[in-house]
Amino acid sequence: MRKLVALVLMILFLVSCSPSAEKVSADWTERQNELRESINRIELLKGELPGAWSGDLLPEDGLEKLMAKDSRIQQNHQQRADLIKEASKIADKLTALDREKLSEDQNRLTDQLVEYLRLESLGLDQERAFFNGLVSDEPDEVLGDLFQAVIANRQLQRDVIAGVVAVSTPLPNEPTEEEAEPTETPEVELTPPPVAETPTEPAPPVAAGYRLNQATQLFEPLSESDPMAVLLTFDDVPMTEGAKESIAIAKTLKEQNIPAIFFVFGNYLHEAIGQETIIELHEMGFALGNHAQTHQDLSAMSEEMVRQELQFVNDEIEALVGERPKFFRPPFGMTNDTVNRIAREEGMLPMNWTYGYDWEEEYKDDSAALAQIMVETPYLTPGANLLMHDRAVTAGAIGQIVEGLQAKGYHFIDPAEIDLTGQDIIQSQSGAADHE
């Protein structure tokens, strides 16, 4: 009898020690976000390959330049190999989660992301074989077979990953035909929303000084505006509950009169502290953007669900501060014509970003390293759209980031200066160093 009791107690102990379904799902969300970011960066590098090819094929250098260690093609391949290695570690953590506690959609997405990585590693080897064959003067028939293998692999990647992350051109990026159902928002008892103080006088309109180039996601100056300017943006606000990191970030910026956009994740508005944070950001003079309600891949949703996602956040923000957002950023950078059209119909300018790093393993706990990469990255160019998040590491780095950018001659775009009338449609993010 005592053995039976001991066995029952041991089972109960083991069950109590195992992570809950909610914890497993939260871990899955974090890991798959990290994996998407690595994959998006890989796709960005693949999109740069045609330029690398052209840059290395100088008449005076001949084909030998392609295989030199300092060639752009070789650097591109090495960077992608490093990213694949990094992404594979994240994928191992993702697949190690208890899959019985994940939804069918979560398990399906896990399999897609892992399969993409397998194909990407194979595809990189095939690209290298093709370039080696080109330099070693293989017969045209052999080169043709090698090249077709690369193209076939890219097609497989597109089929596997469509609707999950963006795939670099020239391959098309189409959403999956099957529309994914969004995660249900848990029902919670909402506290009455606080009301923002009404400004005594409306701010005078500011003439548009910058227009977003939807193809490059860079801001281009209009008229006499200074081209040496960047936009600061912060996603997943207000993410940190009691820590209120976004307020710490905003206070640092406010001290130097630095403008920015804070993109609001709607699910965080169910709690009073989230509502208070949004009001405080507004009263400090910062622009608020829409980052959807549930942070799902909108490109895989029906038109009705996309509209609900965007309208919920707009309605909540308007109820809190008296204004609807003018800017929209799709979760994960995933979008399509329908999502962009709805954002426009809701009165918002869709935008993605140029680069960001604060979710990556190397930087997510090191403010000094984050500040350095945000300023020293090769992606920093005039008109860059900088992506950061509501995180402690970012709050610790933002002062140094601002100082470093100013030291390089950059000033900061006021969201009020952004032209909202352009009708260009953005594409899914093909992966700057991006995002959750």
FITOR-790638 format. One line per 10 residues: number of its first residue (from 0); their letters; for each residue x, y, z of C-alpha. Coordinates in steps of 0.2 Angstrom, whole numbers. Example, Ala and Ser with C-alpha at 12.3 -4.5 7.8 and 13.67 -1.06 7.14 Angstrom:
! FITOR-790638
0) AS) 62/-22/39 ~ 68/-5/36
***
This chain:
! FITOR-790638
0) MRKLVALVLM) 0/0/0 ~ 14/12/4 ~ 22/8/-12 ~ 6/13/-21 ~ 5/29/-11 ~ 23/33/-15 ~ 20/30/-33 ~ 5/42/-34 ~ 14/55/-25 ~ 29/54/-37
10) ILFLVSCSPS) 17/55/-52 ~ 9/71/-44 ~ 26/78/-41 ~ 32/75/-59 ~ 16/83/-66 ~ 17/98/-55 ~ 35/101/-60 ~ 31/100/-79 ~ 28/116/-88 ~ 10/121/-91
20) AEKVSADWTE) 3/122/-108 ~ 3/141/-106 ~ 21/141/-102 ~ 26/130/-117 ~ 15/141/-128 ~ 24/156/-122 ~ 41/148/-125 ~ 36/143/-142 ~ 31/160/-147 ~ 47/167/-141
30) RQNELRESIN) 58/154/-150 ~ 48/155/-166 ~ 50/174/-166 ~ 68/172/-164 ~ 69/159/-178 ~ 59/170/-190 ~ 71/184/-187 ~ 86/174/-192 ~ 77/167/-207 ~ 72/185/-213
40) RIELLKGELP) 90/190/-212 ~ 95/175/-222 ~ 82/180/-235 ~ 89/198/-235 ~ 106/191/-239 ~ 99/180/-253 ~ 91/196/-260 ~ 108/204/-261 ~ 116/190/-270 ~ 112/197/-288
50) GAWSGDLLPE) 121/213/-283 ~ 136/204/-276 ~ 137/194/-292 ~ 137/210/-302 ~ 150/218/-291 ~ 162/203/-292 ~ 161/201/-311 ~ 173/215/-315 ~ 181/213/-333 ~ 199/215/-326
60) DGLEKLMAKD) 197/203/-312 ~ 189/188/-322 ~ 179/174/-314 ~ 193/171/-301 ~ 187/185/-291 ~ 171/176/-287 ~ 180/163/-276 ~ 192/176/-267 ~ 189/176/-249 ~ 185/195/-249
70) SRIQQNHQQR) 173/193/-264 ~ 155/199/-260 ~ 148/182/-265 ~ 160/173/-253 ~ 155/185/-239 ~ 137/183/-243 ~ 139/164/-242 ~ 148/164/-226 ~ 136/176/-217 ~ 122/165/-222
80) ADLIKEASKI) 131/150/-216 ~ 133/158/-199 ~ 115/163/-199 ~ 110/145/-203 ~ 120/139/-189 ~ 113/151/-177 ~ 95/148/-183 ~ 98/129/-181 ~ 102/131/-162 ~ 85/141/-160
90) ADKLTALDRE) 76/127/-170 ~ 83/114/-158 ~ 76/123/-144 ~ 59/125/-153 ~ 58/106/-157 ~ 63/102/-139 ~ 47/109/-132 ~ 33/97/-127 ~ 23/96/-143 ~ 8/89/-135
100) KLSEDQNRLT) 5/105/-126 ~ 6/115/-142 ~ -9/118/-155 ~ -10/110/-171 ~ -5/126/-180 ~ 10/129/-169 ~ 16/111/-173 ~ 13/114/-191 ~ 23/131/-191 ~ 37/122/-181
110) DQLVEYLRLE) 39/109/-195 ~ 38/122/-209 ~ 52/133/-201 ~ 63/117/-198 ~ 61/111/-215 ~ 65/128/-222 ~ 82/128/-213 ~ 86/111/-220 ~ 82/117/-238 ~ 92/133/-235
120) SLGLDQERAF) 107/123/-229 ~ 106/112/-244 ~ 103/127/-256 ~ 118/136/-250 ~ 129/120/-254 ~ 121/120/-271 ~ 125/138/-274 ~ 143/135/-269 ~ 144/120/-281 ~ 137/131/-295
130) FNGLVSDEPD) 150/145/-292 ~ 164/133/-291 ~ 159/125/-307 ~ 158/142/-315 ~ 176/146/-310 ~ 183/129/-314 ~ 175/130/-332 ~ 163/116/-331 ~ 153/111/-347 ~ 138/121/-350
140) EVLGDLFQAV) 127/106/-347 ~ 134/103/-330 ~ 132/121/-325 ~ 114/121/-331 ~ 111/106/-320 ~ 119/115/-305 ~ 109/131/-308 ~ 93/121/-310 ~ 96/113/-294 ~ 97/130/-285
150) IANRQLQRDV) 81/136/-293 ~ 72/120/-289 ~ 78/121/-271 ~ 72/140/-270 ~ 55/134/-276 ~ 54/121/-262 ~ 58/134/-250 ~ 44/145/-256 ~ 32/131/-255 ~ 37/126/-237
160) IAGVVAVSTP) 38/144/-230 ~ 24/153/-240 ~ 14/163/-227 ~ 26/160/-213 ~ 41/172/-217 ~ 45/182/-233 ~ 55/174/-247 ~ 67/185/-256 ~ 64/190/-274 ~ 64/184/-288
170) LPNEPTEEEA) 54/170/-280 ~ 36/176/-277 ~ 29/178/-259 ~ 12/172/-258 ~ 1/168/-243 ~ -5/150/-239 ~ -22/146/-247 ~ -28/140/-230 ~ -32/154/-218 ~ -25/152/-201
180) EPTETPEVEL) -37/156/-187 ~ -30/169/-175 ~ -26/164/-157 ~ -41/168/-146 ~ -39/182/-134 ~ -41/176/-116 ~ -57/184/-108 ~ -52/195/-94 ~ -61/207/-83 ~ -57/224/-90
190) TPPPVAETPT) -54/239/-79 ~ -62/255/-84 ~ -49/264/-95 ~ -41/280/-89 ~ -44/295/-99 ~ -29/305/-106 ~ -29/324/-103 ~ -35/334/-117 ~ -22/346/-124 ~ -28/364/-123
200) EPAPPVAAGY) -24/368/-141 ~ -21/356/-155 ~ -4/355/-162 ~ -2/365/-179 ~ 1/354/-194 ~ 19/350/-199 ~ 23/350/-218 ~ 28/333/-224 ~ 47/332/-225 ~ 50/313/-229
210) RLNQATQLFE) 41/300/-239 ~ 43/281/-236 ~ 50/272/-251 ~ 40/256/-249 ~ 52/246/-260 ~ 67/249/-249 ~ 59/254/-232 ~ 70/270/-232 ~ 63/287/-230 ~ 67/299/-244
220) PLSESDPMAV) 68/318/-241 ~ 56/330/-248 ~ 60/348/-253 ~ 74/354/-242 ~ 73/341/-229 ~ 90/334/-223 ~ 93/317/-230 ~ 104/312/-215 ~ 90/307/-204 ~ 83/291/-197
230) LLTFDDVPMT) 67/285/-189 ~ 66/277/-172 ~ 52/264/-169 ~ 48/253/-154 ~ 37/237/-156 ~ 27/227/-144 ~ 22/241/-133 ~ 17/240/-118 ~ 26/223/-116 ~ 34/223/-100
240) EGAKESIAIA) 20/224/-87 ~ 26/232/-71 ~ 43/236/-78 ~ 36/249/-91 ~ 52/249/-101 ~ 44/259/-114 ~ 42/273/-102 ~ 60/272/-98 ~ 65/273/-116 ~ 53/287/-119
250) KTLKEQNIPA) 59/297/-105 ~ 77/296/-111 ~ 71/302/-128 ~ 61/316/-121 ~ 76/323/-112 ~ 84/326/-129 ~ 68/330/-138 ~ 70/315/-149 ~ 54/309/-158 ~ 49/291/-161
260) IFFVFGNYLH) 34/279/-165 ~ 29/266/-152 ~ 19/252/-160 ~ 5/245/-149 ~ 2/227/-147 ~ -17/226/-143 ~ -17/212/-131 ~ -7/222/-118 ~ -21/234/-117 ~ -32/223/-107
270) EAIGQETIIE) -23/228/-91 ~ -24/245/-82 ~ -5/246/-83 ~ -5/244/-102 ~ -18/258/-104 ~ -9/269/-92 ~ 7/267/-102 ~ -1/271/-118 ~ -8/287/-111 ~ 8/292/-104
280) LHEMGFALGN) 17/290/-120 ~ 4/300/-129 ~ 5/314/-116 ~ 24/314/-118 ~ 21/318/-136 ~ 26/302/-145 ~ 17/295/-160 ~ 7/278/-157 ~ 6/265/-171 ~ -4/249/-173
290) HAQTHQDLSA) 5/232/-171 ~ -11/222/-172 ~ -21/214/-158 ~ -14/196/-156 ~ 3/198/-165 ~ -2/184/-178 ~ 4/182/-196 ~ -10/193/-204 ~ -6/188/-221 ~ -13/171/-217
300) MSEEMVRQEL) -29/178/-211 ~ -46/181/-219 ~ -50/199/-224 ~ -63/200/-210 ~ -50/194/-196 ~ -37/207/-202 ~ -49/221/-201 ~ -54/216/-183 ~ -36/215/-178 ~ -32/232/-184
310) QFVNDEIEAL) -49/240/-179 ~ -48/233/-161 ~ -31/242/-158 ~ -37/258/-167 ~ -53/259/-156 ~ -44/255/-140 ~ -30/269/-143 ~ -44/281/-148 ~ -53/278/-132 ~ -38/281/-122
320) VGERPKFFRP) -30/296/-130 ~ -43/303/-142 ~ -33/299/-158 ~ -32/285/-170 ~ -15/278/-175 ~ -8/285/-192 ~ 5/271/-194 ~ 4/252/-195 ~ 17/239/-194 ~ 12/221/-197
330) PFGMTNDTVN) 18/208/-184 ~ 34/199/-191 ~ 34/210/-206 ~ 22/198/-214 ~ 9/207/-226 ~ 1/206/-242 ~ -10/217/-253 ~ -26/214/-243 ~ -17/218/-226 ~ -10/234/-234
340) RIAREEGMLP) -26/239/-242 ~ -35/237/-225 ~ -22/247/-216 ~ -24/261/-229 ~ -43/260/-227 ~ -41/262/-208 ~ -31/278/-211 ~ -13/271/-208 ~ 3/271/-217 ~ 10/253/-218
350) MNWTYGYDWE) 28/251/-214 ~ 41/238/-210 ~ 59/242/-205 ~ 77/243/-211 ~ 86/234/-196 ~ 85/229/-178 ~ 94/218/-166 ~ 88/218/-148 ~ 79/201/-149 ~ 95/192/-155
360) EEYKDDSAAL) 104/181/-143 ~ 120/191/-144 ~ 112/207/-140 ~ 96/204/-130 ~ 105/205/-113 ~ 119/217/-117 ~ 115/235/-119 ~ 133/240/-123 ~ 134/228/-137 ~ 116/232/-143
370) AQIMVETPYL) 121/251/-144 ~ 137/247/-154 ~ 128/236/-167 ~ 114/248/-169 ~ 126/262/-174 ~ 140/252/-182 ~ 129/240/-193 ~ 131/242/-212 ~ 112/243/-213 ~ 113/261/-206
380) TPGANLLMHD) 110/273/-221 ~ 102/289/-223 ~ 83/287/-221 ~ 84/270/-211 ~ 70/264/-201 ~ 77/257/-185 ~ 67/244/-176 ~ 68/241/-157 ~ 57/234/-144 ~ 49/237/-127
390) RAVTAGAIGQ) 64/228/-117 ~ 76/232/-103 ~ 91/230/-114 ~ 84/243/-126 ~ 80/255/-112 ~ 98/253/-106 ~ 105/256/-123 ~ 94/270/-131 ~ 104/284/-124 ~ 120/277/-132
400) IVEGLQAKGY) 111/273/-148 ~ 105/291/-149 ~ 123/298/-145 ~ 131/287/-158 ~ 119/291/-172 ~ 121/310/-168 ~ 140/308/-168 ~ 138/300/-186 ~ 129/316/-191 ~ 111/309/-191
410) HFIDPAEIDL) 96/318/-184 ~ 79/310/-181 ~ 63/310/-191 ~ 48/317/-183 ~ 33/306/-187 ~ 23/322/-190 ~ 35/325/-205 ~ 31/309/-214 ~ 20/310/-229 ~ 5/299/-227
420) TGQDIIQSQS) -3/301/-244 ~ 8/289/-254 ~ -1/274/-261 ~ 13/262/-263 ~ 10/245/-256 ~ 24/237/-245 ~ 30/219/-247 ~ 32/206/-233 ~ 49/210/-225 ~ 62/200/-234
430) GAADHE) 73/202/-219 ~ 83/216/-213 ~ 90/211/-196 ~ 72/210/-190 ~ 60/206/-178 ~ 47/199/-167
***
